[in-house]
């Protein structure tokens, strides 16, 4: 999430032609541009909308299998990878994947701010 917000601020600074050495806060950049941070909100909403589309559609059986599929064997060393469903669980305040599927099929999956 931090990388997305950093990218959004970087593009705004480029558009406003603010050099990277100037000590201007992000809030000041947003005020000068006259916008709010919307990129991450937009990405969250689109991901949740797409998940609902996949789970409700009859022709997306393969995508549903990929979402919940488990891979045989052991995972390689290093940190745990962040999954697509983990993001949605965190954003919606849901504890497990089954609840996500139930809410999405009912059309009740929403972001908790």
N, CA, C and O atoms as a printed pandas DataFrame, in Angstrom:
     atom_number atom_name residue_name chain_id  residue_number  x_coord  y_coord  z_coord
0              1         N          UNK        A               1    0.809   -1.184    0.000
1              2        CA          UNK        A               1    0.000    0.000    0.000
2              3         C          UNK        A               1    0.861    1.259    0.000
3              4         O          UNK        A               1    0.527    2.253   -0.645
4              5         N          UNK        A               2    1.959    1.205    0.722
5              6        CA          UNK        A               2    2.823    2.376    0.771
6              7         C          UNK        A               2    3.412    2.692   -0.593
7              8         O          UNK        A               2    3.595    3.860   -0.937
8              9         N          UNK        A               3    3.709    1.665   -1.368
9             10        CA          UNK        A               3    4.285    1.907   -2.690
10            11         C          UNK        A               3    3.280    2.576   -3.616
11            12         O          UNK        A               3    3.648    3.429   -4.423
12            13         N          UNK        A               4    2.030    2.196   -3.503
13            14        CA          UNK        A               4    0.993    2.798   -4.351
14            15         C          UNK        A               4    0.811    4.262   -3.979
15            16         O          UNK        A               4    0.722    5.125   -4.852
16            17         N          UNK        A               5    0.755    4.539   -2.675
17            18        CA          UNK        A               5    0.613    5.929   -2.237
18            19         C          UNK        A               5    1.850    6.749   -2.609
19            20         O          UNK        A               5    1.732    7.912   -2.994
20            21         N          UNK        A               6    3.021    6.150   -2.494
21            22        CA          UNK        A               6    4.249    6.855   -2.874
22            23         C          UNK        A               6    4.250    7.156   -4.368
23            24         O          UNK        A               6    4.664    8.237   -4.786
24            25         N          UNK        A               7    3.790    6.206   -5.170
25            26        CA          UNK        A               7    3.714    6.434   -6.614
26            27         C          UNK        A               7    2.744    7.574   -6.927
27            28         O          UNK        A               7    3.018    8.414   -7.784
28            29         N          UNK        A               8    1.611    7.597   -6.228
29            30        CA          UNK        A               8    0.634    8.659   -6.461
30            31         C          UNK        A               8    1.230   10.029   -6.133
31            32         O          UNK        A               8    1.040   10.989   -6.879
32            33         N          UNK        A               9    1.948   10.113   -5.018
33            34        CA          UNK        A               9    2.557   11.385   -4.645
34            35         C          UNK        A               9    3.680   11.757   -5.615
35            36         O          UNK        A               9    3.855   12.932   -5.938
36            37         N          UNK        A              10    4.434   10.769   -6.079
37            38        CA          UNK        A              10    5.514   11.031   -7.029
38            39         C          UNK        A              10    4.955   11.608   -8.320
39            40         O          UNK        A              10    5.513   12.558   -8.869
40            41         N          UNK        A              11    3.855   11.041   -8.809
41            42        CA          UNK        A              11    3.276   11.552  -10.058
42            43         C          UNK        A              11    2.720   12.957   -9.866
43            44         O          UNK        A              11    2.835   13.793  -10.762
44            45         N          UNK        A              12    2.120   13.228   -8.711
45            46        CA          UNK        A              12    1.622   14.587   -8.465
46            47         C          UNK        A              12    2.773   15.590   -8.413
47            48         O          UNK        A              12    2.666   16.691   -8.953
48            49         N          UNK        A              13    3.856   15.214   -7.772
49            50        CA          UNK        A              13    5.012   16.107   -7.716
50            51         C          UNK        A              13    5.580   16.358   -9.112
51            52         O          UNK        A              13    6.009   17.469   -9.423
52            53         N          UNK        A              14    5.580   15.325   -9.945
53            54        CA          UNK        A              14    6.055   15.493  -11.326
54            55         C          UNK        A              14    5.136   16.428  -12.108
55            56         O          UNK        A              14    5.605   17.287  -12.855
56            57         N          UNK        A              15    3.822   16.256  -11.932
57            58        CA          UNK        A              15    2.867   17.107  -12.640
58            59         C          UNK        A              15    2.984   18.566  -12.215
59            60         O          UNK        A              15    2.850   19.477  -13.033
60            61         N          UNK        A              16    3.237   18.777  -10.913
61            62        CA          UNK        A              16    3.358   20.142  -10.401
62            63         C          UNK        A              16    4.773   20.704  -10.543
63            64         O          UNK        A              16    5.032   21.847  -10.168
64            65         N          UNK        A              17    5.689   19.891  -11.089
65            66        CA          UNK        A              17    7.086   20.286  -11.300
66            67         C          UNK        A              17    7.766   20.711   -9.997
67            68         O          UNK        A              17    8.451   21.732   -9.939
68            69         N          UNK        A              18    7.560   19.908   -8.962
69            70        CA          UNK        A              18    8.201   20.142   -7.672
70            71         C          UNK        A              18    9.459   19.282   -7.624
71            72         O          UNK        A              18    9.361   18.059   -7.726
72            73         N          UNK        A              19   10.631   19.879   -7.472
73            74        CA          UNK        A              19   11.861   19.082   -7.415
74            75         C          UNK        A              19   11.876   18.186   -6.174
75            76         O          UNK        A              19   11.296   18.531   -5.145
76            77         N          UNK        A              20   12.530   17.056   -6.280
77            78        CA          UNK        A              20   12.534   16.108   -5.177
78            79         C          UNK        A              20   13.334   16.615   -3.982
79            80         O          UNK        A              20   13.170   16.108   -2.872
80            81         N          UNK        A              21   14.195   17.607   -4.194
81            82        CA          UNK        A              21   14.986   18.138   -3.083
82            83         C          UNK        A              21   14.210   19.165   -2.259
83            84         O          UNK        A              21   14.613   19.475   -1.138
84            85         N          UNK        A              22   13.116   19.697   -2.782
85            86        CA          UNK        A              22   12.303   20.642   -2.014
86            87         C          UNK        A              22   11.599   19.907   -0.882
87            88         O          UNK        A              22   11.054   18.820   -1.076
88            89         N          UNK        A              23   11.616   20.513    0.299
89            90        CA          UNK        A              23   10.999   19.884    1.467
90            91         C          UNK        A              23    9.547   20.330    1.574
91            92         O          UNK        A              23    9.211   21.206    2.372
92            93         N          UNK        A              24    8.707   19.730    0.775
93            94        CA          UNK        A              24    7.282   20.048    0.765
94            95         C          UNK        A              24    6.531   18.793    1.200
95            96         O          UNK        A              24    6.761   17.707    0.669
96            97         N          UNK        A              25    5.636   18.952    2.166
97            98        CA          UNK        A              25    4.911   17.794    2.687
98            99         C          UNK        A              25    3.920   17.265    1.655
99           100         O          UNK        A              25    3.537   17.962    0.715
100          101         N          UNK        A              26    3.519   16.018    1.858
101          102        CA          UNK        A              26    2.537   15.415    0.961
102          103         C          UNK        A              26    1.197   16.143    1.034
103          104         O          UNK        A              26    0.509   16.286    0.023
104          105         N          UNK        A              27    0.832   16.598    2.218
105          106        CA          UNK        A              27   -0.424   17.334    2.367
106          107         C          UNK        A              27   -0.403   18.629    1.554
107          108         O          UNK        A              27   -1.405   19.014    0.952
108          109         N          UNK        A              28    0.753   19.293    1.546
109          110        CA          UNK        A              28    0.890   20.521    0.760
110          111         C          UNK        A              28    0.804   20.225   -0.733
111          112         O          UNK        A              28    0.201   20.990   -1.485
112          113         N          UNK        A              29    1.401   19.124   -1.160
113          114        CA          UNK        A              29    1.325   18.741   -2.574
114          115         C          UNK        A              29   -0.128   18.466   -2.957
115          116         O          UNK        A              29   -0.590   18.900   -4.012
116          117         N          UNK        A              30   -0.848   17.742   -2.095
117          118        CA          UNK        A              30   -2.263   17.458   -2.369
118          119         C          UNK        A              30   -3.083   18.749   -2.414
119          120         O          UNK        A              30   -3.977   18.894   -3.247
120          121         N          UNK        A              31   -2.768   19.693   -1.505
121          122        CA          UNK        A              31   -3.493   20.962   -1.489
122          123         C          UNK        A              31   -3.221   21.752   -2.757
123          124         O          UNK        A              31   -4.141   22.327   -3.339
124          125         N          UNK        A              32   -1.965   21.788   -3.192
125          126        CA          UNK        A              32   -1.628   22.515   -4.420
126          127         C          UNK        A              32   -2.302   21.896   -5.642
127          128         O          UNK        A              32   -2.738   22.605   -6.548
128          129         N          UNK        A              33   -2.381   20.583   -5.655
129          130        CA          UNK        A              33   -3.005   19.903   -6.796
130          131         C          UNK        A              33   -4.525   19.975   -6.727
131          132         O          UNK        A              33   -5.205   19.806   -7.739
132          133         N          UNK        A              34   -5.056   20.226   -5.534
133          134        CA          UNK        A              34   -6.505   20.301   -5.370
134          135         C          UNK        A              34   -7.195   18.947   -5.495
135          136         O          UNK        A              34   -8.324   18.860   -5.978
136          137         N          UNK        A              35   -6.509   17.893   -5.057
137          138        CA          UNK        A              35   -7.069   16.538   -5.146
138          139         C          UNK        A              35   -6.897   15.819   -3.815
139          140         O          UNK        A              35   -6.207   16.297   -2.915
140          141         N          UNK        A              36   -7.538   14.662   -3.711
141          142        CA          UNK        A              36   -7.355   13.765   -2.576
142          143         C          UNK        A              36   -6.631   12.522   -3.067
143          144         O          UNK        A              36   -6.479   12.317   -4.271
144          145         N          UNK        A              37   -6.190   11.704   -2.139
145          146        CA          UNK        A              37   -5.597   10.421   -2.517
146          147         C          UNK        A              37   -6.721    9.478   -2.917
147          148         O          UNK        A              37   -7.549    9.091   -2.092
148          149         N          UNK        A              38   -6.738    9.120   -4.173
149          150        CA          UNK        A              38   -7.827    8.277   -4.664
150          151         C          UNK        A              38   -7.342    6.992   -5.322
151          152         O          UNK        A              38   -8.146    6.091   -5.562
152          153         N          UNK        A              39   -6.071    6.886   -5.615
153          154        CA          UNK        A              39   -5.571    5.733   -6.361
154          155         C          UNK        A              39   -5.771    4.432   -5.588
155          156         O          UNK        A              39   -6.264    3.456   -6.153
156          157         N          UNK        A              40   -5.403    4.399   -4.322
157          158        CA          UNK        A              40   -5.541    3.181   -3.532
158          159         C          UNK        A              40   -7.008    2.829   -3.312
159          160         O          UNK        A              40   -7.377    1.655   -3.361
160          161         N          UNK        A              41   -7.846    3.834   -3.071
161          162        CA          UNK        A              41   -9.284    3.575   -2.908
162          163         C          UNK        A              41   -9.869    2.975   -4.174
163          164         O          UNK        A              41  -10.687    2.057   -4.116
164          165         N          UNK        A              42   -9.452    3.493   -5.304
165          166        CA          UNK        A              42   -9.936    3.000   -6.591
166          167         C          UNK        A              42   -9.493    1.552   -6.820
167          168         O          UNK        A              42  -10.278    0.729   -7.291
168          169         N          UNK        A              43   -8.253    1.247   -6.490
169          170        CA          UNK        A              43   -7.745   -0.115   -6.657
170          171         C          UNK        A              43   -8.500   -1.082   -5.754
171          172         O          UNK        A              43   -8.877   -2.171   -6.188
172          173         N          UNK        A              44   -8.725   -0.692   -4.498
173          174        CA          UNK        A              44   -9.474   -1.553   -3.579
174          175         C          UNK        A              44  -10.870   -1.842   -4.110
175          176         O          UNK        A              44  -11.311   -2.991   -4.131
176          177         N          UNK        A              45  -11.560   -0.794   -4.537
177          178        CA          UNK        A              45  -12.930   -0.967   -5.018
178          179         C          UNK        A              45  -12.975   -1.850   -6.260
179          180         O          UNK        A              45  -13.868   -2.687   -6.392
180          181         N          UNK        A              46  -12.039   -1.677   -7.152
181          182        CA          UNK        A              46  -12.023   -2.493   -8.376
182          183         C          UNK        A              46  -11.690   -3.954   -8.086
183          184         O          UNK        A              46  -12.257   -4.853   -8.709
184          185         N          UNK        A              47  -10.777   -4.199   -7.145
185          186        CA          UNK        A              47  -10.450   -5.580   -6.787
186          187         C          UNK        A              47  -11.665   -6.293   -6.198
187          188         O          UNK        A              47  -11.945   -7.442   -6.541
188          189         N          UNK        A              48  -12.380   -5.610   -5.316
189          190        CA          UNK        A              48  -13.554   -6.218   -4.691
190          191         C          UNK        A              48  -14.654   -6.420   -5.713
191          192         O          UNK        A              48  -15.339   -7.444   -5.695
192          193         N          UNK        A              49  -14.830   -5.472   -6.589
193          194        CA          UNK        A              49  -15.838   -5.605   -7.637
194          195         C          UNK        A              49  -15.516   -6.775   -8.558
195          196         O          UNK        A              49  -16.411   -7.527   -8.944
196          197         N          UNK        A              50  -14.254   -6.930   -8.909
197          198        CA          UNK        A              50  -13.848   -8.029   -9.785
198          199         C          UNK        A              50  -14.027   -9.381   -9.094
199          200         O          UNK        A              50  -14.431  -10.356   -9.727
200          201         N          UNK        A              51  -13.728   -9.437   -7.797
201          202        CA          UNK        A              51  -13.927  -10.681   -7.060
202          203         C          UNK        A              51  -15.399  -11.080   -7.052
203          204         O          UNK        A              51  -15.727  -12.247   -7.262
204          205         N          UNK        A              52  -16.276  -10.125   -6.813
205          206        CA          UNK        A              52  -17.705  -10.424   -6.846
206          207         C          UNK        A              52  -18.146  -10.895   -8.215
207          208         O          UNK        A              52  -18.981  -11.792   -8.331
208          209         N          UNK        A              53  -17.594  -10.301   -9.241
209          210        CA          UNK        A              53  -17.910  -10.688  -10.620
210          211         C          UNK        A              53  -17.487  -12.137  -10.879
211          212         O          UNK        A              53  -18.226  -12.902  -11.500
212          213         N          UNK        A              54  -16.308  -12.506  -10.404
213          214        CA          UNK        A              54  -15.810  -13.871  -10.591
214          215         C          UNK        A              54  -16.665  -14.871   -9.818
215          216         O          UNK        A              54  -17.029  -15.922  -10.347
216          217         N          UNK        A              55  -16.983  -14.548   -8.576
217          218        CA          UNK        A              55  -17.690  -15.508   -7.733
218          219         C          UNK        A              55  -19.148  -15.683   -8.127
219          220         O          UNK        A              55  -19.726  -16.742   -7.882
220          221         N          UNK        A              56  -19.747  -14.680   -8.724
221          222        CA          UNK        A              56  -21.156  -14.801   -9.122
222          223         C          UNK        A              56  -21.332  -15.371  -10.518
223          224         O          UNK        A              56  -22.396  -15.906  -10.828
224          225         N          UNK        A              57  -20.320  -15.271  -11.367
225          226        CA          UNK        A              57  -20.456  -15.705  -12.756
226          227         C          UNK        A              57  -20.357  -17.210  -12.913
227          228         O          UNK        A              57  -19.558  -17.854  -12.234
228          229         N          UNK        A              58  -21.156  -17.772  -13.798
229          230        CA          UNK        A              58  -21.133  -19.213  -14.047
230          231         C          UNK        A              58  -19.950  -19.628  -14.907
231          232         O          UNK        A              58  -19.470  -20.755  -14.791
232          233         N          UNK        A              59  -19.480  -18.750  -15.755
233          234        CA          UNK        A              59  -18.416  -19.126  -16.686
234          235         C          UNK        A              59  -17.009  -18.935  -16.120
235          236         O          UNK        A              59  -16.030  -19.075  -16.853
236          237         N          UNK        A              60  -16.893  -18.620  -14.837
237          238        CA          UNK        A              60  -15.591  -18.361  -14.222
238          239         C          UNK        A              60  -15.182  -19.455  -13.238
239          240         O          UNK        A              60  -14.517  -19.171  -12.242
240          241         N          UNK        A              61  -15.568  -20.682  -13.502
241          242        CA          UNK        A              61  -15.260  -21.788  -12.592
242          243         C          UNK        A              61  -13.753  -21.981  -12.424
243          244         O          UNK        A              61  -13.285  -22.247  -11.317
244          245         N          UNK        A              62  -13.005  -21.852  -13.492
245          246        CA          UNK        A              62  -11.549  -22.039  -13.416
246          247         C          UNK        A              62  -10.915  -20.957  -12.546
247          248         O          UNK        A              62  -10.003  -21.246  -11.771
248          249         N          UNK        A              63  -11.384  -19.720  -12.663
249          250        CA          UNK        A              63  -10.835  -18.644  -11.830
250          251         C          UNK        A              63  -11.137  -18.875  -10.355
251          252         O          UNK        A              63  -10.303  -18.585   -9.497
252          253         N          UNK        A              64  -12.320  -19.394  -10.058
253          254        CA          UNK        A              64  -12.652  -19.707   -8.662
254          255         C          UNK        A              64  -11.721  -20.791   -8.121
255          256         O          UNK        A              64  -11.266  -20.709   -6.980
256          257         N          UNK        A              65  -11.441  -21.799   -8.936
257          258        CA          UNK        A              65  -10.526  -22.858   -8.500
258          259         C          UNK        A              65   -9.122  -22.309   -8.256
259          260         O          UNK        A              65   -8.444  -22.732   -7.319
260          261         N          UNK        A              66   -8.694  -21.384   -9.082
261          262        CA          UNK        A              66   -7.369  -20.785   -8.911
262          263         C          UNK        A              66   -7.313  -19.960   -7.627
263          264         O          UNK        A              66   -6.300  -19.974   -6.928
264          265         N          UNK        A              67   -8.386  -19.245   -7.311
265          266        CA          UNK        A              67   -8.405  -18.410   -6.108
266          267         C          UNK        A              67   -8.230  -19.224   -4.834
267          268         O          UNK        A              67   -7.498  -18.808   -3.935
268          269         N          UNK        A              68   -8.882  -20.363   -4.741
269          270        CA          UNK        A              68   -8.841  -21.142   -3.501
270          271         C          UNK        A              68   -7.879  -22.315   -3.585
271          272         O          UNK        A              68   -7.751  -23.074   -2.624
272          273         N          UNK        A              69   -7.201  -22.479   -4.712
273          274        CA          UNK        A              69   -6.335  -23.634   -4.917
274          275         C          UNK        A              69   -5.127  -23.642   -4.012
275          276         O          UNK        A              69   -4.587  -22.595   -3.654
276          277         N          UNK        A              70   -4.716  -24.828   -3.653
277          278        CA          UNK        A              70   -3.515  -25.024   -2.846
278          279         C          UNK        A              70   -2.470  -25.711   -3.713
279          280         O          UNK        A              70   -2.802  -26.555   -4.545
280          281         N          UNK        A              71   -1.232  -25.355   -3.520
281          282        CA          UNK        A              71   -0.139  -25.935   -4.287
282          283         C          UNK        A              71    0.541  -26.994   -3.427
283          284         O          UNK        A              71    0.828  -26.765   -2.252
284          285         N          UNK        A              72    0.792  -28.146   -4.023
285          286        CA          UNK        A              72    1.457  -29.234   -3.309
286          287         C          UNK        A              72    2.924  -28.889   -3.079
287          288         O          UNK        A              72    3.534  -28.145   -3.848
288          289         N          UNK        A              73    3.471  -29.442   -2.010
289          290        CA          UNK        A              73    4.887  -29.265   -1.750
290          291         C          UNK        A              73    5.154  -28.174   -0.733
291          292         O          UNK        A              73    4.241  -27.647   -0.097
292          293         N          UNK        A              74    6.418  -27.852   -0.600
293          294        CA          UNK        A              74    6.830  -26.853    0.380
294          295         C          UNK        A              74    7.115  -25.527   -0.295
295          296         O          UNK        A              74    7.512  -25.462   -1.459
296          297         N          UNK        A              75    6.906  -24.498    0.456
297          298        CA          UNK        A              75    7.175  -23.155   -0.012
298          299         C          UNK        A              75    8.669  -22.873    0.113
299          300         O          UNK        A              75    9.339  -23.410    0.995
300          301         N          UNK        A              76    9.174  -22.045   -0.759
301          302        CA          UNK        A              76   10.581  -21.682   -0.716
302          303         C          UNK        A              76   10.889  -20.779    0.467
303          304         O          UNK        A              76    9.974  -20.277    1.120
304          305         N          UNK        A              77   12.170  -20.569    0.748
305          306        CA          UNK        A              77   12.543  -19.712    1.871
306          307         C          UNK        A              77   12.213  -18.248    1.594
307          308         O          UNK        A              77   12.048  -17.828    0.449
308          309         N          UNK        A              78   12.123  -17.498    2.672
309          310        CA          UNK        A              78   11.824  -16.075    2.548
310          311         C          UNK        A              78   10.512  -15.735    3.226
311          312         O          UNK        A              78    9.874  -16.586    3.846
312          313         N          UNK        A              79   10.127  -14.496    3.100
313          314        CA          UNK        A              79    8.898  -14.072    3.769
314          315         C          UNK        A              79    7.677  -14.642    3.058
315          316         O          UNK        A              79    7.746  -15.040    1.895
316          317         N          UNK        A              80    6.569  -14.673    3.773
317          318        CA          UNK        A              80    5.335  -15.167    3.184
318          319         C          UNK        A              80    4.841  -14.177    2.143
319          320         O          UNK        A              80    4.887  -12.964    2.347
320          321         N          UNK        A              81    4.382  -14.695    1.058
321          322        CA          UNK        A              81    3.847  -13.848    0.004
322          323         C          UNK        A              81    2.446  -13.394    0.371
323          324         O          UNK        A              81    1.676  -14.130    0.987
324          325         N          UNK        A              82    2.139  -12.188   -0.012
325          326        CA          UNK        A              82    0.836  -11.609    0.280
326          327         C          UNK        A              82   -0.124  -12.014   -0.828
327          328         O          UNK        A              82    0.126  -11.733   -2.001
328          329         N          UNK        A              83   -1.204  -12.662   -0.472
329          330        CA          UNK        A              83   -2.119  -13.148   -1.500
330          331         C          UNK        A              83   -3.203  -12.117   -1.793
331          332         O          UNK        A              83   -3.417  -11.171   -1.035
332          333         N          UNK        A              84   -3.864  -12.328   -2.894
333          334        CA          UNK        A              84   -4.934  -11.455   -3.360
334          335         C          UNK        A              84   -6.092  -11.478   -2.376
335          336         O          UNK        A              84   -6.674  -10.438   -2.070
336          337         N          UNK        A              85   -6.429  -12.681   -1.874
337          338        CA          UNK        A              85   -7.537  -12.802   -0.931
338          339         C          UNK        A              85   -7.187  -12.235    0.440
339          340         O          UNK        A              85   -8.082  -11.795    1.162
340          341         N          UNK        A              86   -5.910  -12.234    0.818
341          342        CA          UNK        A              86   -5.510  -11.635    2.097
342          343         C          UNK        A              86   -5.800  -10.138    2.102
343          344         O          UNK        A              86   -6.269   -9.598    3.104
344          345         N          UNK        A              87   -5.525   -9.474    0.995
345          346        CA          UNK        A              87   -5.849   -8.050    0.884
346          347         C          UNK        A              87   -7.336   -7.823    1.101
347          348         O          UNK        A              87   -7.729   -6.943    1.867
348          349         N          UNK        A              88   -8.150   -8.603    0.439
349          350        CA          UNK        A              88   -9.596   -8.409    0.520
350          351         C          UNK        A              88  -10.099   -8.729    1.925
351          352         O          UNK        A              88  -11.001   -8.055    2.423
352          353         N          UNK        A              89   -9.527   -9.751    2.575
353          354        CA          UNK        A              89   -9.910  -10.058    3.958
354          355         C          UNK        A              89   -9.612   -8.872    4.868
355          356         O          UNK        A              89  -10.438   -8.509    5.705
356          357         N          UNK        A              90   -8.449   -8.274    4.711
357          358        CA          UNK        A              90   -8.074   -7.134    5.552
358          359         C          UNK        A              90   -8.951   -5.921    5.284
359          360         O          UNK        A              90   -9.373   -5.247    6.224
360          361         N          UNK        A              91   -9.231   -5.634    4.028
361          362        CA          UNK        A              91  -10.013   -4.453    3.679
362          363         C          UNK        A              91  -11.460   -4.569    4.123
363          364         O          UNK        A              91  -12.079   -3.568    4.482
364          365         N          UNK        A              92  -12.005   -5.774    4.103
365          366        CA          UNK        A              92  -13.425   -5.965    4.417
366          367         C          UNK        A              92  -13.657   -6.374    5.862
367          368         O          UNK        A              92  -14.807   -6.462    6.293
368          369         N          UNK        A              93  -12.606   -6.625    6.618
369          370        CA          UNK        A              93  -12.753   -7.007    8.012
370          371         C          UNK        A              93  -13.346   -8.397    8.187
371          372         O          UNK        A              93  -14.079   -8.644    9.144
372          373         N          UNK        A              94  -13.036   -9.301    7.273
373          374        CA          UNK        A              94  -13.566  -10.660    7.307
374          375         C          UNK        A              94  -12.461  -11.585    7.794
375          376         O          UNK        A              94  -11.287  -11.364    7.496
376          377         N          UNK        A              95  -12.831  -12.622    8.545
377          378        CA          UNK        A              95  -11.835  -13.512    9.140
378          379         C          UNK        A              95  -11.379  -14.638    8.224
379          380         O          UNK        A              95  -10.207  -15.013    8.259
380          381         N          UNK        A              96  -12.277  -15.192    7.398
381          382        CA          UNK        A              96  -11.855  -16.318    6.559
382          383         C          UNK        A              96  -12.399  -16.188    5.145
383          384         O          UNK        A              96  -13.257  -15.351    4.864
384          385         N          UNK        A              97  -11.887  -17.027    4.272
385          386        CA          UNK        A              97  -12.212  -16.954    2.850
386          387         C          UNK        A              97  -13.662  -17.344    2.591
387          388         O          UNK        A              97  -14.298  -16.804    1.686
388          389         N          UNK        A              98  -14.188  -18.277    3.377
389          390        CA          UNK        A              98  -15.584  -18.698    3.200
390          391         C          UNK        A              98  -16.556  -17.544    3.385
391          392         O          UNK        A              98  -17.549  -17.442    2.666
392          393         N          UNK        A              99  -16.269  -16.670    4.353
393          394        CA          UNK        A              99  -17.126  -15.500    4.570
394          395         C          UNK        A              99  -17.044  -14.530    3.395
395          396         O          UNK        A              99  -18.040  -13.907    3.030
396          397         N          UNK        A             100  -15.866  -14.405    2.808
397          398        CA          UNK        A             100  -15.714  -13.542    1.630
398          399         C          UNK        A             100  -16.587  -14.055    0.501
399          400         O          UNK        A             100  -17.292  -13.282   -0.149
400          401         N          UNK        A             101  -16.539  -15.370    0.266
401          402        CA          UNK        A             101  -17.332  -15.952   -0.816
402          403         C          UNK        A             101  -18.822  -15.776   -0.561
403          404         O          UNK        A             101  -19.580  -15.483   -1.485
404          405         N          UNK        A             102  -19.250  -15.955    0.698
405          406        CA          UNK        A             102  -20.669  -15.803    1.023
406          407         C          UNK        A             102  -21.126  -14.363    0.809
407          408         O          UNK        A             102  -22.184  -14.127    0.226
408          409         N          UNK        A             103  -20.335  -13.402    1.278
409          410        CA          UNK        A             103  -20.707  -11.995    1.112
410          411         C          UNK        A             103  -20.691  -11.575   -0.350
411          412         O          UNK        A             103  -21.549  -10.810   -0.789
412          413         N          UNK        A             104  -19.721  -12.071   -1.102
413          414        CA          UNK        A             104  -19.609  -11.678   -2.509
414          415         C          UNK        A             104  -20.767  -12.228   -3.330
415          416         O          UNK        A             104  -21.270  -11.542   -4.220
416          417         N          UNK        A             105  -21.195  -13.442   -3.049
417          418        CA          UNK        A             105  -22.306  -14.007   -3.816
418          419         C          UNK        A             105  -23.616  -13.303   -3.492
419          420         O          UNK        A             105  -24.522  -13.266   -4.324
420          421         N          UNK        A             106  -23.723  -12.744   -2.289
421          422        CA          UNK        A             106  -24.910  -11.970   -1.927
422          423         C          UNK        A             106  -24.807  -10.522   -2.382
423          424         O          UNK        A             106  -25.794   -9.788   -2.326
424          425         N          UNK        A             107  -23.637  -10.102   -2.828
425          426        CA          UNK        A             107  -23.434   -8.717   -3.246
426          427         C          UNK        A             107  -23.246   -7.768   -2.083
427          428         O          UNK        A             107  -23.494   -6.570   -2.223
428          429         N          UNK        A             108  -22.810   -8.275   -0.926
429          430        CA          UNK        A             108  -22.679   -7.471    0.287
430          431         C          UNK        A             108  -21.233   -7.188    0.681
431          432         O          UNK        A             108  -20.986   -6.707    1.787
432          433         N          UNK        A             109  -20.286   -7.470   -0.183
433          434        CA          UNK        A             109  -18.875   -7.272    0.139
434          435         C          UNK        A             109  -18.535   -5.786    0.034
435          436         O          UNK        A             109  -18.652   -5.195   -1.040
436          437         N          UNK        A             110  -18.111   -5.176    1.156
437          438        CA          UNK        A             110  -17.818   -3.744    1.202
438          439         C          UNK        A             110  -16.501   -3.491    1.921
439          440         O          UNK        A             110  -16.079   -4.289    2.757
440          441         N          UNK        A             111  -15.861   -2.387    1.596
441          442        CA          UNK        A             111  -14.612   -1.984    2.243
442          443         C          UNK        A             111  -14.940   -1.307    3.564
443          444         O          UNK        A             111  -15.824   -0.453    3.637
444          445         N          UNK        A             112  -14.212   -1.702    4.614
445          446        CA          UNK        A             112  -14.345   -1.051    5.916
446          447         C          UNK        A             112  -13.190   -0.079    6.046
447          448         O          UNK        A             112  -12.030   -0.489    6.008
448          449         N          UNK        A             113  -13.483    1.184    6.198
449          450        CA          UNK        A             113  -12.431    2.213    6.284
450          451         C          UNK        A             113  -11.856    2.288    7.659
451          452         O          UNK        A             113  -10.962    3.096    7.911
